[in-house]
Each structure stands twice: as structure tokens, then as C-alpha cells.
């Protein structure tokens, strides 16, 4: 009765029942602020049926139900011990399995114990979805309005107020806050959640917080992890005490395939259908790698189960990925649909990226389908190429995924790979992001924070010297750092924008080309998910709709056309639907543009445009793009393919590119590694612009031999001849 594609293996499980919660009052010392403050941590419990101490309003009736749920969480049992340890130590490492309640409860414990009286409690998350959905849940549990006493802050969206005491935010946002407030003086406790994910921003925060704590004895740090990499964190934070919180795990049986699966999406859909037809009730969670794959799988699952008619129960198929709007993300917490009258029960099916691995807990999941892949950032410093590649997950991730099936009852995990592959092909832990990323943004941020000695910065895992050198080189070519490695005036300005250095350089120099209004729109469009919608069964119609926006000089100007048309439509959702455009992306781009525009005004960056009727209108915009992306150009070789300038990588224009001809020089926004080396979001540029705008980069004395070098040398020669001729005529 198990799916035919799978073979039964052993039952790998840990069973632990949640301890019964004893109702008792707990006296715990408050933060050491020189005041003898003894208070009950369970302020929430005291206030039942009374008045909320923060808002002055009576507690709602719903609050009591949520309090009962809170008390049943494993972490609640260790609340007193946790607060005592945090009172006595500046840093605490807390290991708790997903579902133990640490993300929602530990920040509340700190806030209720008095650490949010004068300052705020911050809890960082590696993902935007987690920051927003957890903040929403905690606001509900604390019986306050989201955005007031409990809020969140993510890139391009701040949902906080002067009343905010507890703030969930992405690790990148806290890093950005440290630029304007180097000691993080607004916070009494900083909780780094999901530390095991080892994102770039979290790793930098480790070093910064460790340094800040030397000057701020009142600052408390809690490092929370779902895996046992805890010893490493303890060692890094000078042998900080470790606290373990059990999860609520039921046994989980794990099954492997007998043969490797060629098409894991197809295998996942097939497995869902077989589980729904043959297995007892329980929700299903499928892990896939990205939005396109997830939406495709959702459609296929609905279609396949639809064919089965009344023989099976109804299903609710829900996608989950970071660019999904918040109201759609929240649907994953809904209950499964009711069954048919005296017929099979309904089932909820969630198709998610690895965000559901540890960041979010979805109750009711009994079956997990794990194809064994996720999208991971990969960086090649020699070729200066950073790409998102679909790569095998680690064994640690596979264990986390399987654990999702045992949250509420015994479950099953179907791994769509062989047991041999699990043991021999998967690495033990995913490599920290700092070891596989372009460090341009990080180095700019550290320089802005006044950390000049990057070699001796206290990294948990130091990045490769070559990666660091490439980042310094990039910033030097962009003019953000001088030859001594010091931050320049333009570098300081670039660091004020929550953008990659190349985008921020393009934006801050755009007034020189009289096109900052247009560059704002292009940057906004490049900062949101792809706006073009191309349904599988309507590719011809979608391509025709896109063609009406196409600009002869490429994709950047096409995006500008789309944005202008969207604004002219009155930001109409119906217009977007008719033109095969993603309304959410367009609204998001408008929001991003407004925020960037406010930053430009704050830092006196002139907002201007060239007259639309001028022949220089589009030329100026393209030159401004070159000012940020001159390191990302490719030259057409005689054989017809492109070679990237300097690095000599063979590349091809991405199929989505609007160019219908192959220009000699093309600038690209990103390098995509799939079946071929593709360059995506391309614009036609002139070779002359490259040597005029970035002579320091296109210096022929250290330029490798290639077709691009010969072409550039000819251009330099022509430029010299022109200049000599001009001198003579003067």
C-alpha cells in the first residue's frame, strides 16, 4: 500500500511526548539595569481577564486560548531556566528542534521579563517570509496590533512604530541598522534565530555583536539553532552556556527509491497522488527548489487528483515561496478541507521551498516528500560569477525535512533518491554562505562600519582570500574604495542604499547622465521577482504581449517601458492580467521605487530626466547602466558566440532576451548557469562608452588576449587620433 516508486527502509525516529504544563507563578530577576526589578515572567498569565500592561486595553477572549497553546510548547517548560541563564550570562546558545516553540516564545519571554521596558528585543530571521509570518503570530499571541508593540522589518517594508517593543527582522536588516547605530543601542536583547543556516548576514552579525558586547555589557545575545552545530557557536562566543530544548517528535519512517529519479518534479507529483489514494489521513509537504517548479507542481497535482473524481477526498494545494504575498503565505496554516459526506477525508498539500525546513512549522503534516534538492548560491571568484544553482541538499537538511512529518503524530518521509546516494553523495552540512558568495556588499558594509582590517575580522569561518580580494577589487573599480582601501565619498553614498554595489553605483551616478528618474524605475524592476508571466498553455499569447513592450536596445529599457505602461494604466490589476504581467511584482516595484526615491531625496541625489524627444534619451540611460555594470559586458566573437570581457567565458543570450539581433557589445545583469552559460537581462552598449566610462577597468596593459581586447585597442587608437586631430584644429 506504499507508493510504487518507493521502497520501504528502516524507521528512523525519536519519540517524545510534550510534558504536561504545570500552572505556577515564576519569579525571575529582570535585566541588570541597576534596578532591583523582580517580576513575574508570565505577565501574560497574570493579565488573563484583566488589562494588558502594554496597551492598557482588556485582554481579548481569544488570548486565553492562545495562552493555553503557548503553555503546551516544549520551550515553555524551560522558561524560568532560560531567563535565569540569560540574566547571569551575556550570551546564550539555545538548541531546539523545529516545533519546540523557540522562535515565537523566546522573544516573548525576554519582552515579558522586562527587557522590553526601555529598549527593544530583536529577533532575526534569515528569510522575509519567516520574519513577517512569525511577527503576525506573536502579535496575535501577545494580544497586540501587528506593527505596534510587535512589528517586523524586511527590505523595502517596515511594519513598526515608536511603540514597538519586540521586533522580528531579517538578518540583513539588522546589519543595515548597525550602519546608522553601530552599538545597536535601541536593543537590550538580540536573538539570532536559525543560526544553523549560516547566511552571509548572520555570519557578519556574529562578529559585530561579539565586538559590540565588549562595549555594551547590558546587551544580551541569544543564538538559536535547530541543529547541533552548537559547540561551534559556544566556542566562538567564549564558551557561552548551552541550553537544549526538546522538540515534540513522533516516529518518522523513511523510504528511499530503488533507482535514481530522472525527473524529480514528476516523481513528486506521482508520489502525492499515490499517497492521497492509498495512505491514511494527514497533510503532505513537498520540498521543491523555486517558484516556477512549485507553481508547475501545484497545477499538475490539482489536475491529476481532479482526474480521480469522487473516489478520493478533496484537496487544498498551496504553494509557499518568498515572493508569494503575505495573505497567500498565511494559507498554509489553514486546516485541511472537510471530507465528503461519509466519504474520504480532505487533505492539505503544501508545496514549498526549503523555507518549510526549519523557518516555519506547519501543523498537520504527516507525509513529507523530499526530492533532495534546493537552490543554493554558488560563486566563482575567478570568473566573478554568482549563480543560484539547483544542488543536492546536505544530510543535515534531509534530517530536518524528514522531521517535519513527525510533528503531530507518527509520519512518513519519502526520499526521491536512493539510500546509497544519501550516504555517499550528500555532504554532512551545507557550506556557510560566506564561503560561496560574492562579498562585495558585505565588504562595503564592513568598511562603512569602520572595520578596515578585514583580514583579522572575527569570522566564524573566514572566506577564501581570493573571494575577499575580488570584492575589494570590485569596489575599487566602482570607485567605492580608493587605492588604499578606504571608503570614498561615493562609496559612503552607495552604502546608504539596500542594493548590490553595482546597482547603487548606477543609481548614485545617474544624475550625471540626466536620467535618475528612469534609473530609479529600472533598479526597482530589477529588485522584484520577474514581472513577465508565461503560462505553459499560453506561451504564444504571453510572448506577443511581451513583444509590445520590447525595446530595440534590450531588456533594461523593456522593463522601463513596462513600468511606464503600468503607471499609465492607473496601476490596474486587470491591465496586468490582460498583458501577462505579474501584478504583485509591478506593485512591489512601485513600492521599491518610492522608497529609493525618498532615499535619493534624503541624500540630495538630483531626480532628473532627459527630454523624451531628445535623441540622447535612451543613450543616456544606457550609459548610466554602464557606469554600474561595466564589469559585466560580453563581446561577440567571429564565430557568433559571446565571450565575457576579461574573463573569456563563452556565454549565450538567454532565451527570454528581447534582442532580435546580436550586437558587438552587450551588457548583462546576471549570469545564469543552466544547460548553457546564459547571460540574462541584456542591453546593447557601445565599445566607446566602456573606455570613456571605465578606463581604469579597461586598461589594456593588464587585459587578457581575446577578441574584446583587439576591438578595444582599435577604439583606443581611434580615440587618440580624434583627440590629436581636435588639438590641431584648436
N, C-alpha and C positions, 0 to 999 in steps of 0.2 A: 504493500500500500504506500511505498515511498516513491517519489518521482523516479521515473525510469532512467533518467540521465545520471542518477546518483547511486553511489554505493555506500552502504552503511559502514561506519567506522566505529570508534570507541566513544564512550560517553565521557567527555571531559567536563567536570562540573565542580562547583563548590556550593554547598547548600548552607544558607544561614538565614534564620528567621529573624525578623526585627524584634528586639526586646520590647516587652510591654513598657509603656512610658508611665513612670510614677509621677503623679502631680505633687510637686513640692515647691516651696519658695526657696530661692537660691540667693544668698548674699555674696556678692563678688565685689572686690575693690574696683573702683573706677580708674580711669587713666591717671598716671602720676603727674598731675599738674600742680603739685604743691598743695592741693586742697584735699582735706580728709573727706573723700566722697565715697560713701558706701551706699549702694543702691541695689535694688533687685534687678537682676538682668532681665527677668521676664516682665518687662514693663508692659508688654502686650497682654500677659496673663492678668496682671493687676487691673488693666483697663477694661476687661470684659464687662460689657453692660454699662460702663462709665464713660468718661470723657478722654479722648485721645490727647496725650500730653503735648504732642507736636502741633496739632491743628486746633485744639480747643473744641472740636466737634464730638458729639456722641459717636461711639463705635457702631458700625452697621451690624445687622443681624448675620450677614454673610461672614463677618470677621471671625465669629466663634467657630464656624465650620472649618475655615482655613487654618485656624489655630490648632484644631484637633488634628488636621492633616500634618501640620508642621511638627507637632509633638511625636508623630509616628515615624519621623525620619531618623535614620541611624545617628546622624550627627547631633541630633537634639540631646541624646543621652550623654554626650561628652561636652556639652556646652560650658558647664562650670569649669571643668578641667582646662578646656581650650582658653577661656578668658583668663584663668589663673596663670597659665603658661605665658600668655601674651603680655600680661601685666608684669611678669617677672623677667621676661626676655624681650629684647628689641626685635628679634626676628624669630619666626616660627615656620617650620616646614610641615605642611599637612598633606598626608596622602590619603585620598578617599576614592573608592571606586565610584564610577559614574552611577548616579542614582542614590548616593549617600546623602544628598541634600546640601553639600558644601557650598555650591555656587549661590544658592538662594539664601541659605541660613547664616553662614559665617559673617557676611557683611551686616546682616540684621543684628546678629549677636553683638558685634562691635558697636553698631549705632545705638542699640538699646542699652548698652553698658556705659554709655556716657561719652564715647569717643566722638560722637557727632554733635556735641553741645556747642563747642566753639569753632570747630573745623569740620571738614567733611571726611567721610570714609569713601575711598575709591576702590573699585573692583575692576580690573582689566580683563578683557576677553580678546582672544585672537581674531574673532570674526564679528562682523557687524550684526549678523542675524542673532547671534547669541546675546550680544550687548542689549539689543532692543527688546527681544522677547523675554529675557530674564528680568530686565528692569520693569517690564509691564507686569510680570507675575509678582515681583517683590512689592511693587506699589499696591497691588491688589491685596497681598498678604498683610501689608502694614496698614491697610485701610486709608491710603492717601491717594491723591491725584497724581497720575504719571506726569512728570515734568515739574512738579512742585517739590515736595520733600524727597521724593525718589525720582531720579531722572537718568538720562543717558546722553552720551556724546559720541557721535561717529563722524567720519569725514563728510563734510558738507551738510551735516544735520546736528543741531544742538537742541536737545529737549531738556533743558534745566532752567532753574530760576534762582533768584537770590535766596529763596527758601530751601534750596536743595541741601540735604544732609548726607544722602547716600547716592553715589553716582557710579553707574556702570559705563565703561567706555572702552573703546578698542585700545590695545597697547600702543598703537601708532598715535592716537590722540593724546595719551598721557605724555608720550615722548615729545610731541609738539608743544604741549603745555609747559614742559620743562624749559623750553627756549625763552619764554617770557617770565617764567617763575622758576629759576634754577634750583631753588631748595624745596620746591613743591609745598610752599608754606601754607597753602589752603587745606592741606590734608593732614589728618592725625594718624590715619592708618591707610596703607596702600596694600591691597590684596592682588597678587599676580595669579590669576586663575589659569588653568590649562597650561601650566608652565612646561609640562612634558612635550607640548607641541613645538617648543623651541623656535618660535617665529623670530624673525630678524629684530622686530621692535622689542619683544620680550627680552631677548639676549642683551640688547643695549640697555634696557631698563635695569637689568640685574646690576650692571656695572655702575650706572648712575646712582641708583638707590643706595648701593653699598657706600658710595662716595658721600652722598647727601647725609647719610646716617652718622657719619663722622662729625658733622657739624650740627646735627639736629637729634639730640638724644631723645626727644619726645616722639620721634617718628617710629611707628611700628610697621613692620613688613611681614606679611603672611604669603608664603609661596605655596600654592596649592597645585597638586599634581594627581593625575589618575593612575600613574604607573610608578613602579618602584625605581625610578632614576633618582630617588630622593637622597640617597647617600651623596651623590654628586652635588646636589643643591646644598646639603648640610655642610659639606666640606668647604664649598665656595663661600658660604655665609658664616665662616669661623665656627664651625661645629654647632650651628643653631639646633635647638631641640627638635625632635621629630615626633609627630603625633599621627597615629593611624586611625582612620575611621572605617569600619567595615561597611560594605555595601549590602544590598539585600539580594543576594544571588541565589537563584534556584538552579538545579542541574540543567546543563545545556548539552544535548547530544550534537556531535559534529559529524557531518557527512562530506565525503570528497567524491569527485568524479573519477571514473576509472581511466578515462582518456582526457587529454587536454581539450578544452573547448575552443574552436576556431573563432566563433562569433559569440562573445560573452553576453552581449545585449539580447541576442536571440535566445541563448540558453537561459538567461534570467527570466525572460518573458515566459518561456516554456515551463520553467520551474514554478513560477507564480500560478500559472493555470493548473498545473498538476496538484499543487498544494491546496488550492481553492476547491478542486474537485474531490480530493481524497483525504485531506487531513482534518482533524477536529477544529472547532472554532479558535480564533486567535488572529491578531493582526500580523501583517507581513511588512518587513522593512528590507528594501533593496538598496544596495550601495552602487551608484554609478559615478562617472567622472565629471560630468558637466551638464549645463543647461540643455544643450541640443540633444544629447543622449537621453537625458531624463524625460524631456517632453516627448521624444520619439517613443520611448518605452511606455510612457503613460498611455499614449494613443493606442499602441499595439495591445497593451493589457486590456484596455476597455473593449477594443474590437474583439479580441479572442474570447473574453469572458461573455461578451454580448452574444456570440455565436452559440453559447451553451444554453441560452434561454432560461427557462424556469427550473431546470434541473439543479441549478446551483443558487446559492444565496446572493443578494445584491452586494455590490462593492462600492467603496468610495476610494477612488485612486487620486492620490495627492502628491504633487511634486514638492521638492524642497531644495532650494539653492539660494545663494546670497543675493542675487539681483531680483528675486521674487518680492513683490510688495508685501509690507508687514501683515496686512489683513489676510493675504493668501498663506503666508508662513504660519499664521496662528491656527489655520485649519487643521494642521497636523495633530493638534491637541484635542480635536473633536472626537466624539465616540464613533464607533463603527455603526453603519446604518442598521436599523432593525431588520430582522429576518422576515421572510414571507410567512403568511398565516399557516401555522403547522408545517412549515417547510424549512429549508436550510437557513442557518443564521447568516447575517450580513458580516462583512469583513472590511476593515480599513487597510489599504495598501499604500505605504509611503515610499516614494522613490526619491532618494536623497544623495547628495554629495557626502563627503566624509564629515560634514558638519554634525551628522547624527551619531558619529562615532563616540565622541565624548562631550561635545559642547551642549547638546540638547538631549534631554531624556524624554522618550515618547512611551508613555504607559500603554499597556495592552499588547505590545509586540511579543509574539510567541515564536515567529519564524523569521530568520534572517537569511538573506541571500547575498553572498559575498563573492563577486567575480575576481577579487584580488587586485584591483587596480585603483589608482587615484591620479589626479593631475598634480604634478609636482614641478616646482620651479627648478630649472637647470641652467647653470651659467658657464659659458666657456670664455674665460678672460682673454685668451689669445685672439679669438675671433670676435670678442666683445659682443657675444650673442647670449641673451637671456630668453629662454623659452619655457612655456608650460608644456610639459610632456606627459602623456599618459604612461605611467610607470607602475611596476609591481609595488604593492604595499609592503610594509615590514611585518614580521611575525607579531610584534607588539600591537600593531594596528589590527591584525587579523584576530588576536585575542580580544581586543576591545569590541570589535564588531560582533563576534560570537556572543559576548557578554550581554549585548542588547536584547538577546532572546530570552534571558532568564530573569528579567526584572520583576515580573508579577506572578509567574508560575513556571514550571519546567518548560524548556523550549528546545528548538532545533535550529542549527545553523547549517546551511547548505553552501559549502565552498565549491565554486565552479572551477576548481583546479585539483590536481592530484595531491595525494599525501606526500609523495616523493618531492613534488615541486615545493610544497610548504616547507619541508625540512631542508631542501638543498638550494632552492632558488631565492627564497625570501631572506632579506637581511634581518638581523635581530631588531634593530631600531632604525627609524628614519633619520637620515643625517640632518643635523640642525640647519635651518635655512641660511644661516650666516656663512656656511661652508659651500653654498650653491646659489649665491645671489650676486647681482651687481650691487656694489656697495656705495655707488655714487651718492644716493640720497642720505645714507647713514653717515658717510664722511662729512657731507655738508652740514648735517645736523650737529655732529660732534664738534666740528670747527666752530659752529655758531655758539655752542655751549662753552667755548673757550678751552676745549680739550685738544691741545695741539700735538701732544706726544701720543699718537695713535698706536705706535709700536708697543708702548707699555700700558695701554688702556687695559683694564682688568676684564678681559673677555672670558666667559666661561669656557668657550672653545675658540681660540684665536683663528681668524680667517687666514687663508694662504697669502703669503706676502705678495704674490703676483696679482691676486684679486685686489688687494689694497693699493698696489702701485697703479693698476688700471683705473681705479676710482679717482685717485689723486690726479692722474693724467687727464681723465675726462673733465674734471672740474677746472684744471689749469687751462685746457683748450677752450672751455666755455667762458673763461675769464672770471670764474668764481673764486679761484685761488691764484695768488701771484707765484712767481718762480721760487719764492721761499716757503711756499705752502701756507701763507697767511690769507685769511679771508679778505676779499676785496669789497669795495662798496657795492658792486653789482652782485657779488656773492651773498652779501648780507641781505640784500633786497630779495634775491632768489629764494633764500631760506624762509622768507615770510609766507611763501605760498605752499599749500599742501599738495605739491605736484612733483613729478620727477624733474631733476635738474634741467633736462633738455626742454621740457615744456615751459618751465618757469623762465628760462633764458629767452625763449621765443616770445613769451608774454612781456617781460620787462623791457625788451629791446624794440618791441613793435611800434612804439611812438616814433622811432627814428625813420620808420618806413610809412608813417601816416596811415596805420591800419589796425590800431589796437582794438577797436570795436569788433572787427572781423576776426582777429586772432582770439579774442575772448570767446567768441562763438565756436570757433574750431576747437580750441582747447576744451571747452565744455563738452562738445560732441565726442571728443577722444577720451573723455573721463567717465563715460557712462557705457553700459552694455550696447552692443551693436544695434542700430536703430532699424535696420532692414529686416523684414520678416519674409521668409521664403518657404511656405508650406510645401511639403513633398508633392502634393497633388495639384499644386498651382504654381509651379516654377515659372512657366511661360508668362503668366499674368504678373507675377511678382517682379520678374526681370524687366518686363515692359514698363511697370510702374517706376522701377528704379531708374530706367533709362531716361525718363523725362526730367530727372534731376541731374543727370550726368554732365560733368563739365569736361571740356576737351583737354584741360590740363591736369586732370586727375581727381583722386579721391578726396583730398582735403577740401578742395573747392566744391566738390559734390556735396560733402557734409554741410558746408556753408549754405549751399542752395537749399538743402533740406531744412535747415534751421530757419532760414528766412521765410520759406514757404509755410512752415509750421506756425510761425508768428503771424503771418498774413492770414492764415485760416482762422485766427482767433483761438489758437491752441485747441483745436477741435479734435476730440477722440474719434468722431465719425470720419473726419477727413483722414486721420491716420489709418483707420481701418481700410478705407477705400484705396489708399495709396500704399498699402502693405508696409506700414511703418509701425514700430512699437511705441505706443502712446506713453507707456511708463518711461521708456528711455528718453523720449522727447521732453516730457515734463521734468524729468530729472536733470536733463541738460540745461533747461531753462533755470532751474533752481541753482545749479552749479555756477552758471554764468552770472547770476545775480550776486552770489557770494563772492566770486572772483572780482566782479566789478566793484563791489564795496571795498575789497582789499586794495584794488588799484587806486581808488579814490583816497583811501586812508594813507597810502604811501606816495601820494602825488604822482602817480603814473597817468600821464595825459590820455584821455579817451578821445580818439580821433579817427577819421576815415578819409581816404582819398575820394574825390568826386567820382561817383559811379560811372559817369560818362567819360571819364579820363581813360586814355589807353594804358595808363600806368596802374589802374585799379587792381587788377589781378596780379600784375607783375610785382607790385609792392608786397602783396600778401605772400606770394611765393618766396620772395627774398627774405621776408620776416621768418618764414618757416625754416629756410636755410640757416638763418642765424642760430637756431637751436639744434638743428638736425644735420649739420654739415658732415658729421662723422658717420651718418647713415645714408650714404649715396652709393649707387652702383652704375657702372659704365657698360654700355653694350659692346660686346666683342664682335669681331668679324664673323664668327661662327653663328651669331644670332642670340646667344645667351648673354646673361649679365654676370659681371664679376664685381663684388663689393670693392670699393676703393680701399687701398692699403692692405686689406686682409685677404684679398683674392679668393673669396668664397664664391663658388658657382651658385647663382640664385635665379629663380624664375618669378615672374609677376604672378601674384595669387589670382586664382580664377575669378574672385569677386572684384578684381580691379576694373575700373570703368574705361581705362585707356584702350583705344582700339588700334593704336599704332605703338611701335617700340621706339621711344626717343633715345638719343645717345646717352643722356644722363637722367637718372631717376632717383628721387629721394624717397626713403621708405620710413614708415613709423614703427613697424615691428617686423621681426624675423620669425617665421613660423616653420617649425620642423614637423612635417607630416610624412607623406610619401616622398616628397622632394623638399629642397630648401626653398621655401617661398618667402617673398617679401610682400607685406600687406599694407594697405593704405599708402598709395604711391602718388607722387606728384612730379610732373616734368620740371626739371631745372636746367639752367644754362651753366656750362662749364666755367664761363667768365665770372659768374656770381660766386662760385666756390673760391676762386683765388682772390677775389675782391673782399669777400666777407670773412674768410678764414685762412689768410695766408700762413698763419702760424701752424695750421694743421696740414695744409697742402704745400709743405716745404719740400722741394724736390731733392734736397741734399740727403734726406733720410727716408725717401719714398721707395718702396719696393718696386722692382721692374714689373710692369703689367701694361695692358692696353690703356688704362686710365692715365698712367704716368706719361706715356708718349703724347696723349691728347692734351694733358695739362701743360707739358713742356711747350707744345706748339702755341697754346694760349698765352703762356708767359712771354714767349718770343714776340707774339703779335702785340701784346700789351706794351712791351718795351719799345717796339718800333713806333707804336702810336704816341707814346709819351715823348720819344725823341723828336718825332715829327711836330708835335704840339709845341715843344720848346723852340724848335727852329722857326715856326710861324709866329711865335711871340716876339 
